[in-house]
Amino acid sequence: MSRLKGDIAEEKACEYLNSQAFKIVEKNFYAKKLGEIDIIATKDNIYHFIEVKSSNSYESAINNITTSKLSKLKRSVEYYLQKKEINSSFCIDAIIVVDEDIEFLENITF
């Protein structure tokens, strides 16, 4: 997927989160040698670390959330929490964007 398509998907995801009363804390947090966290948001005192995936089909997008990707994301989250000295509840979520359809998958695990 091109960077432009990824940026558009992330913008749609942020609009969705804002409409659901989330507060966007940060976008595209890069953890050196670990990876990137697409969106960091809070709601009800819980941090949500969100992976955004976009494709021409739901199946294609969801299949891009691999065990390896989740493992890197988890390490990036741990780094972020330590760096920012945050001691709060958190979860890892995904937002799937297919055209104008958005699906929010909360608290994904592997």
Backbone as CSV, one residue per row, in Angstrom:
resi,resn,N_x,N_y,N_z,CA_x,CA_y,CA_z,C_x,C_y,C_z
1,MET,0.850,-1.179,0.000,0.000,0.000,0.000,0.892,1.237,0.000
2,SER,0.507,2.234,-0.760,1.297,3.453,-0.824,1.166,4.246,0.475
3,ARG,2.164,5.094,0.705,2.146,5.933,1.908,0.906,6.836,1.912
4,LEU,0.534,7.341,0.731,-0.643,8.208,0.635,-1.906,7.463,1.053
5,LYS,-2.088,6.228,0.566,-3.261,5.432,0.960,-3.248,5.168,2.462
6,GLY,-2.058,4.898,3.001,-1.935,4.680,4.437,-2.298,5.919,5.234
7,ASP,-1.852,7.079,4.763,-2.183,8.338,5.441,-3.684,8.607,5.405
8,ILE,-4.314,8.321,4.271,-5.765,8.520,4.148,-6.505,7.589,5.107
9,ALA,-6.073,6.329,5.170,-6.704,5.364,6.081,-6.538,5.808,7.533
10,GLU,-5.348,6.296,7.893,-5.120,6.755,9.265,-5.974,7.972,9.583
11,GLU,-6.170,8.855,8.613,-7.013,10.023,8.835,-8.471,9.601,9.050
12,LYS,-8.948,8.650,8.256,-10.306,8.124,8.450,-10.438,7.473,9.823
13,ALA,-9.393,6.759,10.234,-9.408,6.108,11.549,-9.478,7.148,12.661
14,CYS,-8.722,8.230,12.534,-8.758,9.291,13.547,-10.131,9.952,13.609
15,GLU,-10.730,10.193,12.441,-12.080,10.770,12.414,-13.065,9.846,13.121
16,TYR,-12.945,8.547,12.859,-13.817,7.579,13.517,-13.615,7.626,15.036
17,LEU,-12.360,7.593,15.471,-12.075,7.599,16.909,-12.609,8.863,17.565
18,ASN,-12.412,10.004,16.931,-12.943,11.256,17.481,-14.462,11.187,17.609
19,SER,-15.129,10.577,16.650,-16.589,10.472,16.700,-17.057,9.542,17.821
20,GLN,-16.143,8.696,18.302,-16.468,7.760,19.385,-15.927,8.237,20.736
21,ALA,-15.592,9.515,20.834,-15.143,10.172,22.077,-13.752,9.760,22.527
22,PHE,-12.929,9.292,21.597,-11.523,9.046,21.918,-10.769,10.362,21.788
23,LYS,-9.692,10.497,22.556,-8.799,11.646,22.428,-7.510,11.140,21.788
24,ILE,-7.153,11.688,20.641,-5.916,11.299,19.970,-4.752,11.929,20.719
25,VAL,-3.834,11.095,21.180,-2.669,11.562,21.926,-1.490,11.772,20.983
26,GLU,-1.317,10.841,20.054,-0.163,10.895,19.159,-0.429,10.014,17.945
27,LYS,0.198,10.388,16.825,0.104,9.582,15.610,1.514,9.256,15.133
28,ASN,1.661,8.085,14.564,2.917,7.650,13.963,4.112,7.761,14.916
29,PHE,3.941,7.200,16.117,5.046,7.163,17.077,6.031,6.093,16.623
30,TYR,7.265,6.498,16.389,8.285,5.582,15.909,9.199,5.182,17.058
31,ALA,9.253,3.891,17.336,10.154,3.348,18.350,11.350,2.753,17.615
32,LYS,12.488,3.379,17.768,13.704,2.981,17.056,13.953,1.478,17.171
33,LYS,14.145,0.839,16.044,14.428,-0.594,15.919,13.254,-1.498,16.296
34,LEU,12.148,-0.907,16.710,10.991,-1.718,17.105,9.866,-1.610,16.099
35,GLY,9.541,-0.401,15.708,8.453,-0.203,14.766,7.669,1.048,15.082
36,GLU,6.521,1.155,14.453,5.697,2.344,14.565,4.335,1.990,15.145
37,ILE,3.827,2.898,15.959,2.460,2.787,16.456,1.653,3.814,15.664
38,ASP,0.658,3.357,14.927,-0.081,4.255,14.042,-0.810,5.352,14.810
39,ILE,-1.603,4.955,15.791,-2.386,5.935,16.564,-2.354,5.543,18.034
40,ILE,-2.154,6.554,18.876,-2.262,6.367,20.323,-3.397,7.287,20.769
41,ALA,-4.377,6.688,21.432,-5.555,7.454,21.854,-5.943,7.034,23.268
42,THR,-6.744,7.862,23.910,-7.254,7.512,25.233,-8.777,7.650,25.242
43,LYS,-9.373,6.838,26.100,-10.807,6.932,26.369,-11.042,6.261,27.712
44,ASP,-11.779,6.931,28.581,-12.091,6.395,29.911,-10.832,5.968,30.662
45,ASN,-9.795,6.797,30.576,-8.521,6.566,31.285,-7.795,5.306,30.837
46,ILE,-8.074,4.835,29.641,-7.371,3.668,29.080,-6.657,4.118,27.811
47,TYR,-5.392,3.757,27.720,-4.625,4.036,26.501,-4.938,2.957,25.467
48,HIS,-5.167,3.396,24.239,-5.421,2.491,23.123,-4.310,2.693,22.099
49,PHE,-3.577,1.625,21.820,-2.517,1.640,20.821,-3.084,0.948,19.593
50,ILE,-3.222,1.713,18.510,-4.056,1.257,17.399,-3.255,1.077,16.117
51,GLU,-3.372,-0.114,15.563,-2.795,-0.456,14.266,-3.875,-0.243,13.215
52,VAL,-3.556,0.524,12.172,-4.512,0.795,11.103,-4.101,-0.010,9.876
53,LYS,-5.045,-0.759,9.338,-4.805,-1.544,8.127,-5.879,-1.201,7.111
54,SER,-5.448,-1.041,5.867,-6.366,-0.721,4.784,-6.040,-1.590,3.585
55,SER,-7.072,-1.967,2.867,-6.895,-2.784,1.670,-8.168,-2.723,0.847
56,ASN,-8.152,-3.453,-0.258,-9.343,-3.515,-1.104,-10.396,-4.451,-0.538
57,SER,-9.997,-5.319,0.406,-10.953,-6.233,1.030,-10.633,-6.374,2.513
58,TYR,-11.652,-6.691,3.284,-11.485,-6.889,4.721,-10.485,-8.021,4.992
59,GLU,-10.629,-9.130,4.270,-9.776,-10.295,4.485,-8.306,-9.958,4.252
60,SER,-8.035,-9.224,3.194,-6.660,-8.835,2.884,-6.087,-7.943,3.988
61,ALA,-6.870,-6.999,4.456,-6.401,-6.088,5.508,-6.160,-6.830,6.814
62,ILE,-7.079,-7.665,7.222,-6.954,-8.378,8.500,-5.797,-9.368,8.465
63,ASN,-5.551,-9.957,7.307,-4.449,-10.907,7.188,-3.075,-10.238,7.271
64,ASN,-3.047,-8.916,7.146,-1.786,-8.188,7.293,-1.434,-7.922,8.757
65,ILE,-2.307,-8.298,9.668,-1.997,-8.192,11.097,-1.470,-9.557,11.533
66,THR,-0.184,-9.713,11.401,0.453,-10.999,11.673,0.930,-11.086,13.119
67,THR,1.271,-12.299,13.527,1.842,-12.505,14.862,3.120,-11.696,15.017
68,SER,3.931,-11.666,13.981,5.172,-10.894,14.004,4.890,-9.404,14.169
69,LYS,3.901,-8.888,13.426,3.537,-7.475,13.526,3.034,-7.149,14.928
70,LEU,2.206,-8.017,15.486,1.685,-7.781,16.840,2.799,-7.828,17.885
71,SER,3.754,-8.708,17.692,4.880,-8.810,18.615,5.703,-7.520,18.607
72,LYS,5.979,-6.989,17.420,6.712,-5.719,17.307,5.903,-4.584,17.909
73,LEU,4.605,-4.594,17.654,3.738,-3.552,18.192,3.734,-3.587,19.719
74,LYS,3.670,-4.773,20.281,3.682,-4.916,21.739,4.983,-4.361,22.330
75,ARG,6.104,-4.648,21.682,7.393,-4.109,22.169,7.429,-2.588,22.033
76,SER,6.852,-2.065,20.962,6.793,-0.609,20.780,5.923,0.042,21.854
77,VAL,4.814,-0.613,22.197,3.936,-0.110,23.254,4.674,-0.084,24.585
78,GLU,5.358,-1.157,24.909,6.119,-1.208,26.162,7.172,-0.099,26.209
79,TYR,7.847,0.134,25.082,8.839,1.206,24.994,8.167,2.566,25.216
80,TYR,7.030,2.792,24.572,6.311,4.058,24.704,5.914,4.302,26.162
81,LEU,5.324,3.307,26.790,4.885,3.453,28.184,6.064,3.772,29.101
82,GLN,7.186,3.115,28.854,8.374,3.363,29.676,8.937,4.757,29.414
83,LYS,9.064,5.115,28.136,9.630,6.415,27.770,8.799,7.570,28.316
84,LYS,7.478,7.444,28.234,6.577,8.511,28.671,6.217,8.403,30.159
85,GLU,6.755,7.371,30.814,6.497,7.126,32.244,4.991,7.056,32.533
86,ILE,4.310,6.244,31.744,2.865,6.065,31.880,2.603,4.753,32.600
87,ASN,1.824,4.841,33.658,1.419,3.654,34.403,-0.112,3.630,34.400
88,SER,-0.653,3.131,33.297,-2.099,3.176,33.087,-2.542,1.909,32.386
89,SER,-3.815,1.624,32.466,-4.362,0.501,31.708,-4.241,0.801,30.227
90,PHE,-4.031,-0.259,29.429,-3.927,-0.061,27.995,-4.382,-1.314,27.272
91,CYS,-4.644,-1.147,25.973,-4.938,-2.283,25.119,-4.431,-1.983,23.714
92,ILE,-4.269,-3.037,22.955,-3.858,-2.923,21.561,-5.079,-3.224,20.704
93,ASP,-5.392,-2.284,19.806,-6.564,-2.386,18.963,-6.155,-2.329,17.492
94,ALA,-7.093,-2.596,16.622,-6.886,-2.432,15.183,-8.094,-1.745,14.582
95,ILE,-7.834,-0.958,13.569,-8.911,-0.379,12.771,-8.677,-0.823,11.332
96,ILE,-9.696,-1.440,10.765,-9.648,-1.913,9.384,-10.444,-0.930,8.532
97,VAL,-9.801,-0.403,7.493,-10.442,0.549,6.596,-10.508,-0.075,5.207
98,VAL,-11.724,-0.253,4.711,-11.950,-0.742,3.347,-12.914,0.240,2.695
99,ASP,-12.387,1.033,1.775,-13.147,2.116,1.154,-13.698,3.036,2.245
100,GLU,-15.006,3.130,2.378,-15.604,3.994,3.404,-16.019,3.220,4.658
101,ASP,-15.817,1.918,4.645,-16.179,1.086,5.795,-15.023,1.023,6.790
102,ILE,-15.374,1.187,8.071,-14.382,1.150,9.138,-14.848,0.152,10.179
103,GLU,-13.945,-0.741,10.555,-14.252,-1.695,11.619,-13.198,-1.544,12.711
104,PHE,-13.664,-1.366,13.937,-12.801,-1.197,15.100,-12.737,-2.511,15.858
105,LEU,-11.550,-3.069,15.961,-11.333,-4.327,16.682,-10.576,-3.998,17.965
106,GLU,-11.265,-4.079,19.073,-10.685,-3.675,20.349,-10.015,-4.846,21.045
107,ASN,-8.852,-4.551,21.629,-8.111,-5.486,22.479,-7.760,-6.779,21.727
108,ILE,-7.058,-6.626,20.619,-6.640,-7.787,19.848,-5.467,-8.467,20.529
109,THR,-5.384,-9.765,20.381,-4.293,-10.536,20.970,-3.806,-11.552,19.945
110,PHE,-2.699,-12.198,20.299,-2.170,-13.227,19.421,-1.873,-14.483,20.179
